[in-house]
Amino acid sequence: MTVTGKLRAAIVGSTGYGGVELIRLLQSHPDIEITSVISSSSAGTPIEEGFPHLTGIVQRNLDGVDAAEIAGRADVVFTATPSGVSAKLVPQLLEAGLKVVDLSGDFRLKDGAEYEQWYKHPAPPEAYLQQAVYGLCEVYGERAAGVDFISNPGCYPTATLLGLVPALEAGWIKPDSIIIDAKSGVSGAGRGTSLMVHFAEINENFKAYKINKHQHIPEIEQALTDIAGEKVTVTFTTHLVPMTRGIMSTMYAGLTGEHSEQELVDLYRKYYAGRPYVRVREPGVVPATKEVSGSNYCDIGFATDARTGRVTIVSVIDNIVKGAAGQAIQNLNLMMGWEETRGLGYTPVYP
């Protein structure tokens, strides 16, 4: 693809939280122009009707979902759709010659049967599952250069894998000992209404859900197995907390030897050297979700326990930015050969 001037971008799923966050972030990207905002349910209506905060900023009607029409208006497409939708749409977009960054879960798993087991939808064609590059930027970023199709990681896997990969790759933790206790703000459930996210149900409440059944389990295990070179299975429990944004993934694993918190800090800082969006805290300092809110950062802290021979790793992200839209733009930057930070220089919002 030859592109002159700004890269034209279309966003499918512009009325969801991931889609509207892409709009917010892409507005400040110096190399991208948003040429189409797309929604199958609200086509023809101004986007500001559903999102009044965009009044005077994005003055555009929502377009319908038509691959041929999208191809005439865009060079790259972000598909921020529910699972099952991208599986059908993305192959059409790729065949039309477009670059695609998919934010759904449809192309993250390489095994179609495993996808159908966990997502309860027919798997995409095998060729596209294999074509998709899994876009965990700080681990697989070199694979993104020059490709046409990236599958953006899930929000829970992003926080979890960034917290586990360096120690697992170094052989410092036991692959069969990993327990993941993850918590997410309500925006992770999407903009649709349900009893689970009803204000009276979640306010001043704390819920565990999808215990041992969350669709992000095989995604986490797939990446950890790739890193470890042996089959890795995990215990993974998710919780919904009464806040809007943020994920905290607290991970417990058995150490293979005596490793201090300072050694872990040094290991992680070496692993993530040159990767601007992972910040490793000083020994004894544990990050909080508010400290990354509105930004593309992942902050990681550690606590070792000589008594039990285990380490606790705490990793926090903004689920809509690093866990979705921000990492998608980071992936596009890598895909295009641009600086990884282009359009993502956001300081966390605090308080």
Solvent accessible surface area in square Angstrom, and as a share of the most:
residue,aa,sasa,rsa
1,M,117,0.52
2,T,130,0.75
3,V,46,0.27
4,T,120,0.70
5,G,74,0.72
6,K,105,0.45
7,L,1,0.01
8,R,85,0.31
9,A,0,0.00
10,A,0,0.00
11,I,0,0.00
12,V,4,0.02
13,G,17,0.17
14,S,0,0.00
15,T,37,0.22
16,G,25,0.24
17,Y,75,0.29
18,G,20,0.19
19,G,0,0.00
20,V,15,0.09
21,E,6,0.03
22,L,0,0.00
23,I,0,0.00
24,R,86,0.31
25,L,0,0.00
26,L,2,0.01
27,Q,89,0.39
28,S,69,0.44
29,H,4,0.02
30,P,60,0.38
31,D,32,0.17
32,I,7,0.03
33,E,88,0.39
34,I,17,0.09
35,T,22,0.13
36,S,0,0.00
37,V,0,0.00
38,I,0,0.00
39,S,5,0.03
40,S,95,0.61
41,S,101,0.65
42,S,36,0.23
43,A,52,0.40
44,G,52,0.50
45,T,51,0.30
46,P,47,0.29
47,I,2,0.01
48,E,51,0.23
49,E,121,0.54
50,G,34,0.33
51,F,11,0.05
52,P,93,0.58
53,H,110,0.49
54,L,6,0.03
55,T,85,0.49
56,G,53,0.51
57,I,103,0.52
58,V,10,0.06
59,Q,150,0.67
60,R,91,0.33
61,N,82,0.42
62,L,6,0.03
63,D,36,0.19
64,G,29,0.27
65,V,60,0.35
66,D,61,0.32
67,A,14,0.11
68,A,79,0.61
69,E,93,0.41
70,I,0,0.00
71,A,30,0.23
72,G,59,0.56
73,R,70,0.25
74,A,2,0.02
75,D,17,0.09
76,V,0,0.00
77,V,0,0.00
78,F,0,0.00
79,T,0,0.00
80,A,20,0.15
81,T,15,0.09
82,P,99,0.62
83,S,36,0.23
84,G,13,0.13
85,V,68,0.39
86,S,0,0.00
87,A,10,0.08
88,K,150,0.64
89,L,11,0.05
90,V,0,0.00
91,P,17,0.11
92,Q,95,0.42
93,L,0,0.00
94,L,21,0.11
95,E,132,0.59
96,A,49,0.38
97,G,52,0.50
98,L,7,0.03
99,K,19,0.08
100,V,0,0.00
101,V,0,0.00
102,D,0,0.00
103,L,20,0.10
104,S,5,0.03
105,G,6,0.06
106,D,0,0.00
107,F,1,0.01
108,R,16,0.06
109,L,1,0.01
110,K,65,0.27
111,D,75,0.39
112,G,15,0.14
113,A,75,0.58
114,E,48,0.21
115,Y,0,0.00
116,E,78,0.35
117,Q,111,0.49
118,W,56,0.20
119,Y,23,0.09
120,K,156,0.66
121,H,65,0.29
122,P,104,0.65
123,A,30,0.23
124,P,7,0.04
125,P,71,0.45
126,E,105,0.47
127,A,72,0.56
128,Y,33,0.13
129,L,1,0.00
130,Q,95,0.42
131,Q,81,0.36
132,A,3,0.03
133,V,24,0.14
134,Y,22,0.08
135,G,3,0.02
136,L,0,0.00
137,C,1,0.00
138,E,8,0.03
139,V,18,0.11
140,Y,14,0.05
141,G,6,0.05
142,E,129,0.58
143,R,123,0.45
144,A,1,0.01
145,A,68,0.53
146,G,62,0.60
147,V,36,0.21
148,D,68,0.35
149,F,1,0.00
150,I,0,0.00
151,S,0,0.00
152,N,1,0.00
153,P,1,0.01
154,G,2,0.02
155,C,24,0.14
156,Y,5,0.02
157,P,0,0.00
158,T,0,0.00
159,A,0,0.00
160,T,0,0.00
161,L,0,0.00
162,L,0,0.00
163,G,0,0.00
164,L,0,0.00
165,V,1,0.00
166,P,2,0.01
167,A,0,0.00
168,L,9,0.04
169,E,97,0.43
170,A,44,0.34
171,G,41,0.39
172,W,52,0.18
173,I,2,0.01
174,K,92,0.39
175,P,33,0.21
176,D,128,0.66
177,S,22,0.14
178,I,5,0.03
179,I,78,0.40
180,I,1,0.00
181,D,34,0.18
182,A,0,0.00
183,K,41,0.17
184,S,3,0.02
185,G,0,0.00
186,V,32,0.18
187,S,11,0.07
188,G,44,0.43
189,A,60,0.47
190,G,32,0.30
191,R,109,0.40
192,G,56,0.53
193,T,137,0.80
194,S,61,0.39
195,L,127,0.63
196,M,62,0.28
197,V,28,0.16
198,H,100,0.45
199,F,148,0.62
200,A,78,0.60
201,E,64,0.29
202,I,9,0.05
203,N,61,0.31
204,E,161,0.72
205,N,60,0.31
206,F,117,0.49
207,K,46,0.20
208,A,52,0.41
209,Y,44,0.17
210,K,96,0.40
211,I,88,0.45
212,N,91,0.47
213,K,155,0.65
214,H,9,0.04
215,Q,45,0.20
216,H,16,0.07
217,I,10,0.05
218,P,2,0.01
219,E,1,0.01
220,I,0,0.00
221,E,21,0.09
222,Q,50,0.22
223,A,5,0.04
224,L,0,0.00
225,T,37,0.21
226,D,78,0.40
227,I,33,0.17
228,A,31,0.24
229,G,70,0.67
230,E,98,0.44
231,K,138,0.58
232,V,1,0.01
233,T,81,0.47
234,V,20,0.12
235,T,65,0.38
236,F,0,0.00
237,T,29,0.17
238,T,0,0.00
239,H,31,0.14
240,L,5,0.03
241,V,20,0.12
242,P,69,0.43
243,M,61,0.27
244,T,94,0.55
245,R,69,0.25
246,G,2,0.02
247,I,0,0.00
248,M,49,0.22
249,S,0,0.00
250,T,14,0.08
251,M,1,0.00
252,Y,73,0.28
253,A,1,0.01
254,G,5,0.05
255,L,17,0.09
256,T,73,0.43
257,G,36,0.34
258,E,173,0.77
259,H,37,0.17
260,S,53,0.34
261,E,43,0.19
262,Q,84,0.37
263,E,76,0.34
264,L,0,0.00
265,V,1,0.00
266,D,78,0.40
267,L,35,0.17
268,Y,0,0.00
269,R,98,0.36
270,K,165,0.70
271,Y,62,0.23
272,Y,7,0.03
273,A,72,0.56
274,G,75,0.72
275,R,52,0.19
276,P,57,0.36
277,Y,8,0.03
278,V,14,0.08
279,R,82,0.30
280,V,14,0.08
281,R,47,0.17
282,E,91,0.41
283,P,48,0.30
284,G,58,0.55
285,V,68,0.39
286,V,77,0.44
287,P,3,0.02
288,A,40,0.31
289,T,22,0.13
290,K,94,0.40
291,E,55,0.25
292,V,0,0.00
293,S,20,0.13
294,G,6,0.06
295,S,0,0.00
296,N,2,0.01
297,Y,48,0.18
298,C,0,0.00
299,D,0,0.00
300,I,0,0.00
301,G,0,0.00
302,F,6,0.02
303,A,44,0.34
304,T,39,0.22
305,D,51,0.27
306,A,110,0.85
307,R,205,0.75
308,T,65,0.38
309,G,33,0.32
310,R,76,0.28
311,V,0,0.00
312,T,36,0.21
313,I,1,0.00
314,V,13,0.07
315,S,0,0.00
316,V,0,0.00
317,I,0,0.00
318,D,0,0.00
319,N,6,0.03
320,I,13,0.07
321,V,1,0.01
322,K,0,0.00
323,G,4,0.04
324,A,20,0.15
325,A,0,0.00
326,G,0,0.00
327,Q,0,0.00
328,A,0,0.00
329,I,0,0.00
330,Q,0,0.00
331,N,1,0.00
332,L,0,0.00
333,N,0,0.00
334,L,29,0.15
335,M,5,0.02
336,M,49,0.22
337,G,67,0.64
338,W,65,0.23
339,E,127,0.57
340,E,23,0.10
341,T,56,0.32
342,R,87,0.32
343,G,13,0.13
344,L,0,0.00
345,G,77,0.74
346,Y,53,0.20
347,T,114,0.66
348,P,22,0.14
349,V,95,0.54
350,Y,146,0.56
351,P,124,0.78
